Amino acid sequence: MRFEKISLSDTNEAVYLDAYIADPIKCLTRKAILVIPGGGYGGVCADREGEPIAMAFMPYGYNAFVLHYTVNKTDTFPIQLIEATKAIKHIKDHAEDYGIDPNEVFTVGFSAGGHLAACTGVLWKLDAVQRAVEMSYGYNKPKGTMLIYPVTTPESHFGSFKNLWATDEPSEEQLRTTNIPLHVDADSAPAFIMHTANDQTVDVKGSLELATAYSKAKIPFEVHIFPDSPHGVALGNKITECGNEKWTKSAIAEWVRMAAAWAETL
């Protein structure tokens, strides 16, 4: 396996991409997945929601890339989406070298990282993003997004929106701009959504609102709501348990397989 670290910013060394590239197999062209860890836009939880996720997707035929993006109120939206866009562009631009199909690029995000992954699938056409990154229109749209206990609305986790906008009092316009269900339309990328019903940190209602928006827009989506697990379950197995037994759930641990199977249907 090959590992690379790719800078995505000339001014912020904390913004970069970790690339995990499997050794080539004859006659196999892999998919690509951009992994976006959570952290409430206050940090990047790459230890549990970064490399372990990348490794989990590789057996399903993916090469994986983990995004480290702007957090902790050091800059304001849409810088995070611009960074994710640069990551997608880099992956597609280097598809031949990475042994991937540029038309098979997905994003997967967790919690606030799920919000950013949702942005890649729904807000990809924002004018500010198109102006910031030189590319053809639609080049930054992923084939699909996998949203794992995602922040989707201000009501689902308001603290994420304060960090996203680098203010303790984001305006109504700012909140509306990044309230994902409000912007789902015919141009949105399909979505796979996983949440737990008793998540006490990020309200599951936000995921249900997003699913409803996808239904209204008639865009393909799949939803799995599991009954019991605290926020941050990650892989749902011993790899990401970190001593919290409630983070190991055999049913929830199936979500990676489910997401990979869903991607095959698109």
C-alpha positions as CSV (number, residue, x, y, z in Angstrom):
1,M,0.0,0.0,0.0
2,R,1.1,3.5,-0.8
3,F,0.6,6.5,1.5
4,E,0.8,10.1,0.6
5,K,0.1,13.4,2.3
6,I,-1.1,16.2,0.0
7,S,-1.3,19.8,1.0
8,L,-4.6,21.6,0.1
9,S,-3.7,25.1,1.3
10,D,-0.8,27.5,0.8
11,T,-1.6,29.3,4.1
12,N,-2.9,26.6,6.5
13,E,-0.6,23.6,7.1
14,A,-3.4,21.9,9.0
15,V,-5.4,21.5,5.8
16,Y,-4.3,18.4,3.8
17,L,-5.3,15.1,2.4
18,D,-4.0,11.7,3.5
19,A,-4.1,9.2,0.6
20,Y,-4.3,5.4,1.1
21,I,-3.6,3.7,-2.2
22,A,-3.8,-0.1,-2.4
23,D,-1.3,-2.0,-4.5
24,P,-2.6,-2.5,-8.1
25,I,-4.5,-5.6,-8.9
26,K,-4.6,-6.6,-12.6
27,C,-7.9,-5.7,-14.3
28,L,-9.2,-3.9,-11.2
29,T,-10.1,-0.2,-11.3
30,R,-11.0,1.0,-7.8
31,K,-13.6,3.5,-6.6
32,A,-12.4,6.4,-4.5
33,I,-13.8,7.6,-1.2
34,L,-13.1,10.9,0.5
35,V,-13.4,10.4,4.3
36,I,-14.4,13.4,6.3
37,P,-14.0,13.0,10.1
38,G,-16.2,14.8,12.6
39,G,-15.4,17.1,15.5
40,G,-18.1,19.7,15.5
41,Y,-16.1,21.9,13.2
42,G,-13.9,22.5,16.3
43,G,-11.5,19.7,15.5
44,V,-10.9,16.7,13.3
45,C,-11.4,13.3,14.9
46,A,-9.1,11.5,12.5
47,D,-8.1,8.8,15.0
48,R,-11.5,7.1,15.0
49,E,-13.2,8.6,12.0
50,G,-10.2,8.9,9.6
51,E,-7.7,6.1,8.9
52,P,-9.9,3.3,10.4
53,I,-12.7,4.3,8.0
54,A,-10.3,4.4,5.1
55,M,-9.0,0.9,5.9
56,A,-12.6,-0.4,6.3
57,F,-13.6,0.6,2.7
58,M,-10.5,-0.7,1.0
59,P,-11.7,-4.4,1.0
60,Y,-14.8,-3.2,-0.9
61,G,-12.7,-1.9,-3.8
62,Y,-11.9,1.7,-2.8
63,N,-8.8,3.7,-2.5
64,A,-9.4,6.2,0.4
65,F,-8.5,9.8,1.2
66,V,-8.9,11.4,4.6
67,L,-9.6,15.1,4.6
68,H,-8.1,17.4,7.3
69,Y,-10.0,20.7,6.9
70,T,-10.4,24.1,8.6
71,V,-11.8,24.0,12.1
72,N,-11.9,25.9,15.4
73,K,-13.2,29.2,14.0
74,T,-9.9,29.9,12.1
75,D,-11.9,30.8,9.0
76,T,-15.5,30.8,7.9
77,F,-17.7,28.8,5.5
78,P,-17.5,28.1,2.6
79,I,-13.7,27.5,3.2
80,Q,-14.4,24.0,4.4
81,L,-16.4,23.2,1.3
82,I,-13.7,24.7,-0.9
83,E,-11.1,22.5,0.7
84,A,-13.3,19.4,0.2
85,T,-13.8,20.5,-3.4
86,K,-10.0,20.8,-3.9
87,A,-9.7,17.3,-2.4
88,I,-12.2,15.9,-4.9
89,K,-10.5,17.7,-7.8
90,H,-7.1,16.3,-6.7
91,I,-8.5,12.8,-6.6
92,K,-10.1,13.1,-10.0
93,D,-7.1,14.8,-11.6
94,H,-4.9,12.0,-10.4
95,A,-7.3,9.1,-11.1
96,E,-5.0,7.2,-13.4
97,D,-2.1,7.4,-11.0
98,Y,-4.3,6.3,-8.1
99,G,-5.9,3.5,-10.1
100,I,-9.4,4.8,-9.7
101,D,-12.4,5.6,-11.9
102,P,-12.9,9.4,-11.8
103,N,-16.6,8.8,-12.2
104,E,-16.7,6.7,-9.0
105,V,-15.8,9.2,-6.3
106,F,-17.8,9.2,-3.1
107,T,-17.7,11.1,0.1
108,V,-18.3,9.7,3.6
109,G,-18.6,12.0,6.7
110,F,-19.3,11.7,10.4
111,S,-21.2,14.1,12.6
112,A,-20.0,17.6,11.5
113,G,-17.9,15.8,8.9
114,G,-21.3,14.4,7.7
115,H,-22.5,17.9,7.3
116,L,-19.5,18.7,5.1
117,A,-20.0,15.5,3.2
118,A,-23.6,16.5,2.7
119,C,-22.4,19.9,1.4
120,T,-20.3,18.2,-1.2
121,G,-23.4,16.5,-2.5
122,V,-25.9,19.3,-2.2
123,L,-24.0,22.6,-2.1
124,W,-21.4,21.7,-4.7
125,K,-22.7,24.3,-7.1
126,L,-22.3,27.4,-4.8
127,D,-21.0,30.3,-6.7
128,A,-18.2,31.0,-4.1
129,V,-17.0,27.4,-4.6
130,Q,-17.0,27.5,-8.4
131,R,-15.1,30.8,-8.3
132,A,-12.5,29.5,-5.8
133,V,-11.5,26.3,-7.7
134,E,-10.7,26.2,-11.4
135,M,-12.6,23.3,-12.8
136,S,-15.4,22.4,-15.2
137,Y,-19.0,22.8,-13.8
138,G,-20.0,19.7,-11.8
139,Y,-16.5,18.3,-11.6
140,N,-16.6,18.5,-7.8
141,K,-19.9,16.7,-7.4
142,P,-19.4,13.2,-5.9
143,K,-21.3,10.2,-7.3
144,G,-22.8,9.7,-3.9
145,T,-22.5,10.8,-0.2
146,M,-22.5,8.6,2.8
147,L,-23.7,10.5,5.9
148,I,-23.0,8.9,9.2
149,Y,-24.9,10.4,12.2
150,P,-24.6,13.7,10.3
151,V,-25.3,17.2,11.5
152,T,-27.8,18.5,8.9
153,T,-29.7,21.4,10.5
154,P,-29.0,24.0,13.1
155,E,-31.4,22.3,15.4
156,S,-29.5,19.0,15.2
157,H,-26.3,20.5,16.6
158,F,-26.1,24.3,16.9
159,G,-22.5,24.3,18.1
160,S,-21.3,23.0,14.8
161,F,-22.9,25.9,13.0
162,K,-21.2,28.4,15.4
163,N,-17.8,26.9,14.6
164,L,-18.7,26.7,10.9
165,W,-19.4,30.4,10.7
166,A,-16.7,31.4,13.2
167,T,-19.2,33.2,15.4
168,D,-21.3,32.5,18.5
169,E,-24.2,34.2,16.8
170,P,-24.6,33.1,13.2
171,S,-27.2,35.1,11.3
172,E,-30.4,33.6,10.0
173,E,-29.0,33.9,6.4
174,Q,-25.9,32.0,7.4
175,L,-27.9,29.3,9.1
176,R,-30.2,29.0,6.1
177,T,-27.3,28.8,3.7
178,T,-25.9,25.7,5.5
179,N,-29.2,24.0,6.5
180,I,-28.8,21.1,4.2
181,P,-32.4,19.8,3.8
182,L,-33.5,23.3,2.5
183,H,-31.2,22.9,-0.5
184,V,-31.7,19.4,-1.7
185,D,-32.9,19.5,-5.3
186,A,-32.7,17.6,-8.6
187,D,-28.9,18.3,-8.8
188,S,-28.1,16.8,-5.5
189,A,-26.0,13.6,-5.3
190,P,-27.6,10.5,-3.9
191,A,-27.2,9.8,-0.2
192,F,-26.8,7.0,2.2
193,I,-27.8,8.0,5.7
194,M,-27.1,6.2,9.0
195,H,-28.0,7.4,12.5
196,T,-29.1,6.1,15.9
197,A,-32.5,6.8,17.3
198,N,-31.2,7.8,20.8
199,D,-28.3,9.9,19.7
200,Q,-28.0,12.5,22.5
201,T,-25.5,14.8,20.8
202,V,-26.8,15.1,17.2
203,D,-30.6,14.8,17.0
204,V,-31.8,12.1,14.6
205,K,-34.6,14.4,13.5
206,G,-32.1,16.2,11.2
207,S,-31.4,13.0,9.3
208,L,-35.1,12.3,9.0
209,E,-35.6,15.8,7.6
210,L,-32.8,15.2,5.1
211,A,-34.4,11.9,4.0
212,T,-37.7,13.7,3.6
213,A,-36.1,16.3,1.4
214,Y,-34.5,13.6,-0.7
215,S,-37.8,11.9,-1.1
216,K,-39.5,15.2,-2.2
217,A,-36.7,15.8,-4.7
218,K,-36.9,12.2,-6.0
219,I,-33.2,11.7,-5.6
220,P,-32.0,8.1,-4.7
221,F,-31.3,7.7,-1.0
222,E,-31.1,4.9,1.6
223,V,-31.6,5.4,5.4
224,H,-30.8,3.2,8.4
225,I,-31.9,4.3,11.8
226,F,-30.5,1.9,14.5
227,P,-32.2,1.9,17.9
228,D,-29.4,2.3,20.3
229,S,-25.9,3.7,20.5
230,P,-24.3,6.9,21.7
231,H,-23.1,9.5,19.2
232,G,-19.7,8.7,17.6
233,V,-20.1,5.0,17.1
234,A,-17.8,5.1,14.0
235,L,-17.2,1.5,12.8
236,G,-19.3,0.0,15.6
237,N,-16.6,-2.5,16.4
238,K,-13.5,-3.0,18.6
239,I,-11.3,-1.0,16.3
240,T,-13.0,2.3,17.1
241,E,-14.5,1.3,20.5
242,C,-11.7,3.0,22.5
243,G,-12.8,1.5,25.8
244,N,-16.5,2.5,25.4
245,E,-18.3,-0.8,25.1
246,K,-21.5,1.0,24.0
247,W,-19.6,1.9,20.7
248,T,-19.5,-1.8,19.8
249,K,-22.8,-2.9,18.2
250,S,-22.8,-5.8,15.8
251,A,-25.7,-4.5,13.8
252,I,-24.3,-1.1,13.4
253,A,-21.0,-2.5,12.4
254,E,-22.7,-3.6,9.2
255,W,-23.1,-0.1,7.9
256,V,-19.9,-0.1,5.8
257,R,-21.0,-3.2,4.0
258,M,-24.4,-1.7,3.5
259,A,-23.0,1.6,2.2
260,A,-20.7,-0.2,-0.2
261,A,-23.6,-2.3,-1.5
262,W,-25.7,0.9,-1.8
263,A,-23.0,2.5,-3.9
264,E,-23.1,-0.4,-6.3
265,T,-26.8,0.3,-7.1
266,L,-26.1,3.8,-8.4
